[in-house]
Amino acid sequence: MLVASSAAAQEAQDLLRKADAFANQGNWFKAAPLFAESEAAFRRVGDTRNALYAKFGRLHRDVESGAYRAVHDEVSNDLANPVVSLDPLLKIRALALLGNIDLNIDTRAGIEDWHEVLDIATSISDAKWQNRARGELGLLAGVNGDLGAAALALQQCIAKAESLGDVAGQLHFSIWLANGMALSGRADGAMRILDRATALAEKSWHDIPLDLYTARVRALTSLPDDQLPKGREAARAILRTALDKARSSGIVVAEGTLLIQAGQLELDAGNTAEAEASLSRALEISQKANLPREEADALMKLSVLHRRMKQPTKALVSIDRAIRVLQRVEEAYDLPRFVAEKAAVEIDLGNVQQADALYDRASSLIEGLLVNAPSSLVKSSMIGSLSEIYVAHFRLAWNRLHDAAKAFQIIENVRGRSLYDSIRYARLTKPTDRKSPEELPIVHLQRSLLHQELTAQQTRRVLAQLDTAYDRLMPLEYGRARKEMTILRRAPVSVAALSRILGPNETLVEYVFDKQACYALQITQSGLKIHTLPGRTEIGKAAKALMMAIRGQSDHKVSAAALYQMILKPLALQGASSVVVIPDGSLHLVPMGALVDEQGAYVESRMTVSAAPSATIYYMLRTTGAQSLATRPFLGVAFSPSATGQSTSARRELADLRAGSLRPLQFGREEIGEAAKAMGAGSVTLDGAAASESALKSQPLGEFKVLHLAAHGVSSESEPDRAALVLSPGSESEDGLWQAREIRKTRLKADVVVLSACETGSGRLQGQEGVMNLARAFLTAGARSTVASLWSVDDRSTATLMEYFYTHLAGGATVAAALRQAKLDFIDNYGEKAKPYLWAGFEVIGDGTRKLKR
């Protein structure tokens, strides 16, 4: 009998080891039955301690069948058992199980659970559970609205889990990080994290966990507009697979989440019956399983569905229930969307004042979230993802309340908001050029991309290493950004203040894009007028047709005239000599001066046209200091690769940068040479080997009135802070990429920064926050204005255009007027050959009213 008992105990231990091995990989699907077998085996041999250990492992999977409350009660009772309470590892497992449950049903209790886990793990020096507890506490901070703490904790815990070989922790926190990124407007970045997590799951346990499926669907359905149709198509395919897997496995919790996602897809497609069926089933599951977040989400989406079906009374019942359920778990991040949905319901019920108050409340809730954003990039992404709330409020203020001033304040409260705060903060701080140890691997990897011959496979490997290096830098960057994120909000500029700085023939036009109608807010010395324009789809089609014609160098005048009729003719600009445009949507990519008026003339021939990120930023740039504090006239930098490259497109990511792929810029040296002559004594030029990143950074950049950079540009749609100008390195500590993240830390006093590089004025569109591009980085650094390009510019024509520009600038013209006159000179000199592709792409962004006299 003793031998048999010993054999049974050994068998139980073997089962437990196998179960633990799967659990440590995050594969609870295979771990659960082994835990159940070992639990039974331990009970047969009277081993209570290990039976409880195995039981907690089994319950980790059982809870996914919807038994949250029952499991919570059972484990709470077990914690009172001395066998559990006096055994640190056993108690950790029990508390971790409770913590996972409380994350879904009671966040306050969840915080207590994980703090206790952290204390116990620290007392016994268990690094894995210390790391997991810190990650879970970070998640709970995010649930309560502190996105900075959540992002920092998740980044650190993913790296630590990897170093510890904790696959389950690495997968778990990667999925949560990706979910947060998708919800805050960074879905393309989330996709990269999910790709790495998927590869890890397939390598570790040759399958994909259901929460990875749900995270991927969430990311695919949150992609930028131009990628969204394909994203939704891919999400549908994933949902079919994932739902089958959830149902066959009896994992109703995952089934409910997936059904909510399926309902949203059907809602987006206009399939109301299918949407209602999916959402109603999801609601049933979430209520039965006691999952308040999923219940609230299903109810909110049902409210949207009922509104679209013209059933506002039913919608009100759904959204009121949704808000009550959400507040039960103190969910801060999603609450603004829920409050905004209730405002939309109140509008349909005719309760306009109540709706206005609800939108005000939603805006206040968003302010609380923005204070806790971890960086300006995340902050701008959040604003982009929440932009529709402000547009809906604007629509209410103008269409229903007929309050133009309030409508203007609403949109200005969010337009370019992150950039405005960054500029304000930068003016209070000193430059930070010193590299941290965490940045040195980035320098090394980017040097290899730019300056070594790599195969496609080697390039992919280096890019993967680069992503990891940036991930490791992120906690440091978040720490640096902490003070900026807490900068106190300042009210946007008023119409009256803006009107006072405009001349008698100046007009500022701010566009607001909406589905049914777009709007042009026109401000002059006499005040504000709001014009109603066609919807964003119609304007978007016209803008796309114009840009295709210009870039293709084909006949553009029909599309240029059509867009003019839509967006400028209603403004009656006959008396205006200068127009500042604050674009929205597709207009960010349109050269407004190339539109054609009723007489067949370019708008540029009638008036000076410039752009600005927002009216508030324009006001700040224009009113801060009448005279430039810079004392030296001009710094010009021209860098051209020596090899003959094959690439003719300058819209490239880091992945495209291989040695010899950049074509020479033959006229860059001539460009900065002529500009230096025009700007006079004291001008400095760097070209050839001297045009290095280290040489540029060693210059007293804050002393120059004009910075001119003639170089190739590198874009990054998914990570705008990685966009860069390409130079030579110049030292071992530089890589030759002067990136947006570095530029923002520079401190300038320049009246204008001229970016004679490709597509420096275009970039990632973040809703009402605007476009994330290199021009934005220079405004943050202190430039009053930038001259940037909307597309891949021609080297020869750019040199000619810039020669004209500096002649007029040195002659006393304002920055905007000098660029306009340069374009007109180009058209006059080259006649029919002067197609808009060659001259219209450059625009002034910021305060173009500055004059630079020698």
Protein Blocks (a to p, Z undefined) as FASTA:
>chain_A
ZZmmmmmmmmmmmmmmmmmmmmmnopaklmmmmmmmmmmmmmmnopaklmmmmmmmmmmm
mmmnopmmmmmmmmmmmmmpmklmmmmklmmmmmmmmmmmmmmmomklmmmmmmmmmmmm
mmnopaklmmmmmmmmmmmmmmnopamlmmmmmmmmmmmmmmnopaklmmmmmmmmmmmm
mmnopammmmmmmmmmmmmmmmmnopacfklmmmmmmmmmmgcfklmmmmmmmmmmmmmm
mmmmmmmnopaklmmmmmmmmmmmmmmnopaklmmmmmmmmmmmmmmnopaklmmmmmmm
mmmmmmmnopaklmmmmmmmmmmmmmmnopaklmmmmmmmmmmmmmmnopaklmmmmmmm
mmmmmmmmmmmpcbfklmmmmmmmmmmmmmmmmmmmmmmnopaklmmmmmmmmgoklmmm
mmmmmmmpccdfbccfklmmmmmmmmmmmmpccdfklmmmmmmmmmmmmmmmmmmmmmmm
mmmmmpccdddddfklmmmmpcfkbccddddddfkbccdddddfkbccddddddfklmmm
mmmmmmmmmmnopafklmmmmmmmmmmmmnopmlpcbdcdddehjllmpcfklpccfkop
afklmpccdddfbfklmmmmmmnojbafbfbfbdcdddddfbdcfbfbfbdcfklmcghi
accdfklmmmmmmmmmmnoghiacdehjllcfklmmmpcfklpfbdcddddddddfklmm
lgccdddekiakbghiacfklmmmpccfbfbdcddbehklgccdehjnopcdfklmmmmn
opabdcddfbdcdfklmmmmmmmmmmmmmnopafklmmmmmmmmmmmmnmmmlcfklmmm
pccedjfkbccdZZ
